[in-house]
Amino acid sequence: MTKHPHKTLHGRRRGKALRAYHQRLVDELLPRLKLDVAKPIEPQALFPFKPDELWLEIGFGGGEHLAFRAEENPKTGFIGCEPFVNGVAKCLAEIEARGLENLRLYDDDARDVLDRLPENSISRIYLLYPDPWPKKKHKKRRFVSPENLTRFARVLKDGGRFYFASDIPDYARWTLERTLRHADFEWLAEGPQDWRQPYEGWPGTRYEEKALKAGRTPAYLTFRRRKRD
């Protein structure tokens, strides 16, 4: 596994002690769904069927959006990355309750997965409400960086989408500035409503609900991977 500079881009790994049901899922279900990043990932071998596309969500929180999209798109393969074990446990509960066969998880640094995926293999990447790391000394830990955008560009198919949502204006600006400077991406917005309105079919998340109740206004950015030469 690659040793990354500024290895810890995420916060704490564990919250309150898991209930017995959630602990059982972590002990028994997670090992069956967890990606092996000790070797290159073969997307077509991850699922009991051949997926039409492969979508990736980084930092899926409690898995509300990830499970919703997976149930909505049963012929698509999904990979979710989340280092917070309590969130992973909640997602596992969604997987079991919905009987999802098209979802695989990784409970550590998403860069490990990005570095092991084949080039030109992902159709969509979601990065929704990531930790903003608001203090100046911590901003280097934000997931959106030139290095990670290059990782995105490598695995995304031509025309593939990168979706970013945040209720922190500074992080939205940060992401917009860095992605627009990256030669492999273009912003698809044509007017203000394109970043003020949620994505089509958007189910919302618990974090977003808290942000709206607190009076914060989310931004929804969509970027497209340019065609390779």
C-alpha positions in Angstrom: 0.0 0.0 0.0 1.3 3.5 -0.9 2.5 5.7 1.9 1.0 9.1 1.2 2.4 12.4 2.3 0.1 14.1 4.8 -1.3 10.6 5.2 -4.2 11.6 7.4 -6.7 13.5 5.3 -9.6 12.4 7.5 -10.6 13.0 11.1 -11.2 10.5 13.9 -11.6 6.8 13.0 -14.2 5.9 15.7 -17.0 7.5 17.7 -19.3 6.0 20.3 -19.1 2.3 20.9 -21.0 0.3 18.3 -24.2 -1.5 19.2 -24.1 -5.2 19.0 -25.9 -5.3 15.7 -23.6 -2.8 14.0 -20.5 -4.5 15.5 -21.7 -7.8 14.0 -21.9 -6.2 10.6 -18.4 -4.8 10.9 -17.1 -8.2 12.0 -19.0 -10.4 9.5 -20.3 -8.3 6.6 -17.5 -5.8 6.1 -14.8 -8.5 5.4 -16.9 -9.9 2.6 -17.4 -6.4 1.0 -14.0 -4.8 1.7 -11.7 -4.1 -1.2 -8.3 -5.6 -1.3 -5.8 -2.8 -2.2 -2.7 -4.9 -1.8 -3.1 -5.6 -5.5 -4.6 -3.8 -8.5 -8.4 -3.7 -8.4 -10.2 -5.5 -11.1 -13.7 -3.8 -11.3 -15.3 -6.5 -13.3 -14.4 -9.1 -10.7 -15.8 -7.2 -7.7 -19.5 -8.1 -8.2 -21.6 -11.2 -9.0 -22.5 -9.5 -12.3 -20.8 -7.4 -15.0 -21.6 -3.8 -14.1 -22.5 -1.3 -16.9 -20.5 1.4 -15.1 -18.5 2.0 -11.9 -19.2 4.9 -9.5 -17.1 5.9 -6.6 -18.1 7.9 -3.5 -15.4 9.2 -1.2 -16.3 9.9 2.4 -19.8 8.5 2.3 -20.6 9.4 6.0 -23.6 7.2 7.0 -24.0 5.9 3.5 -27.4 7.4 2.8 -26.5 8.8 -0.6 -24.4 5.8 -1.5 -27.0 3.2 -0.7 -29.7 5.2 -2.4 -27.8 5.4 -5.6 -26.9 1.7 -5.5 -30.5 0.7 -5.0 -31.6 3.1 -7.8 -29.0 1.8 -10.2 -28.7 -2.0 -9.7 -26.7 -2.6 -12.9 -24.0 -0.1 -11.8 -21.2 -1.1 -9.5 -20.4 1.1 -6.5 -17.4 1.6 -4.4 -17.6 3.6 -1.2 -14.6 4.9 0.9 -15.1 6.0 4.5 -12.5 5.7 7.4 -15.0 6.5 10.2 -16.1 3.1 11.5 -19.4 4.3 12.8 -20.4 5.6 9.4 -19.2 2.3 7.8 -21.5 0.4 10.3 -24.5 2.5 9.3 -23.8 1.9 5.6 -23.5 -1.8 6.2 -26.9 -1.7 7.9 -28.3 -0.1 4.7 -26.7 -2.7 2.5 -28.1 -5.5 4.5 -31.6 -4.0 4.8 -31.8 -3.2 1.1 -30.1 -6.5 0.0 -27.6 -4.6 -2.2 -25.3 -6.7 -4.3 -23.6 -3.9 -6.2 -21.7 -2.1 -3.5 -18.2 -2.6 -2.1 -16.5 -0.7 0.6 -13.1 0.5 1.8 -12.7 1.7 5.4 -9.5 3.7 5.1 -7.8 6.3 2.9 -9.6 6.7 -0.5 -6.2 7.4 -2.1 -5.3 3.7 -1.7 -8.3 2.8 -3.9 -7.7 5.5 -6.4 -4.1 4.3 -6.9 -5.2 0.7 -7.4 -8.1 1.3 -9.8 -7.4 0.9 -13.6 -7.1 4.0 -15.7 -10.3 5.0 -17.4 -12.5 2.8 -15.2 -14.8 5.2 -13.3 -17.8 7.0 -14.7 -18.6 9.2 -11.6 -16.8 10.3 -8.5 -18.8 11.8 -5.6 -17.1 13.9 -2.9 -20.1 15.2 -0.8 -19.7 17.4 2.3 -16.0 16.5 3.0 -14.3 17.7 6.1 -13.5 21.3 5.3 -10.5 21.6 7.6 -11.2 25.3 8.1 -8.0 26.2 10.0 -5.3 27.6 7.7 -2.7 25.1 9.1 -5.0 22.2 8.3 -6.1 23.1 4.8 -3.3 20.9 3.3 -5.5 18.0 4.6 -8.4 18.9 2.3 -9.1 16.1 -0.1 -9.3 18.3 -3.1 -5.7 19.0 -4.2 -3.8 19.0 -7.5 -2.5 15.5 -6.6 -5.9 14.0 -5.9 -7.4 15.7 -9.0 -4.8 14.0 -11.1 -5.8 10.7 -9.4 -9.4 11.5 -10.4 -8.4 12.3 -13.9 -6.5 9.0 -14.3 -9.4 6.8 -13.2 -12.3 8.7 -14.8 -13.5 7.8 -18.2 -13.5 10.5 -20.9 -16.6 12.6 -20.1 -16.8 11.2 -16.6 -18.2 13.4 -13.9 -16.7 14.7 -10.6 -19.5 15.8 -8.2 -18.6 18.0 -5.2 -21.0 19.4 -2.6 -20.2 21.6 0.4 -21.9 24.1 2.7 -18.6 25.8 3.4 -18.1 28.7 0.9 -14.4 28.7 1.3 -14.1 25.0 0.4 -16.4 25.4 -2.6 -14.1 28.3 -3.8 -11.0 26.2 -3.1 -12.4 23.3 -5.1 -13.5 25.5 -8.0 -10.2 27.3 -8.2 -8.1 24.1 -8.2 -10.3 22.1 -10.5 -10.5 24.8 -13.1 -6.7 25.1 -13.0 -6.4 21.4 -13.7 -6.1 20.7 -17.5 -8.2 17.6 -17.4 -11.4 19.1 -16.0 -14.1 21.6 -17.1 -16.9 23.0 -15.0 -20.3 22.4 -16.5 -22.2 25.3 -14.9 -23.9 27.7 -17.3 -25.8 29.8 -14.7 -26.1 30.2 -10.9 -28.9 27.6 -10.6 -26.4 25.0 -11.8 -24.5 25.2 -8.5 -27.4 26.2 -6.2 -29.7 23.3 -7.0 -29.0 19.8 -5.8 -28.2 17.1 -8.3 -31.0 15.3 -10.2 -32.6 12.7 -8.0 -30.7 14.0 -5.0 -31.9 12.2 -1.8 -30.2 14.5 0.6 -28.0 13.6 3.5 -28.2 14.0 7.3 -25.2 16.4 7.2 -26.9 18.5 4.6 -30.1 18.7 6.6 -28.1 20.0 9.6 -26.4 22.6 7.4 -29.7 23.8 6.0 -31.2 24.1 9.5 -28.1 26.1 10.6 -28.7 28.5 7.7 -25.8 27.4 5.6 -26.3 27.3 1.8 -24.7 24.3 0.0 -23.0 24.5 -3.4 -23.2 21.7 -5.8 -20.4 21.6 -8.3 -20.1 19.3 -11.4 -17.0 18.9 -13.4 -16.4 16.8 -16.5 -13.2 14.9 -17.4 -12.0 16.2 -20.7 -11.3 13.8 -23.6 -7.8 12.3 -23.7 -5.7 13.2 -26.7 
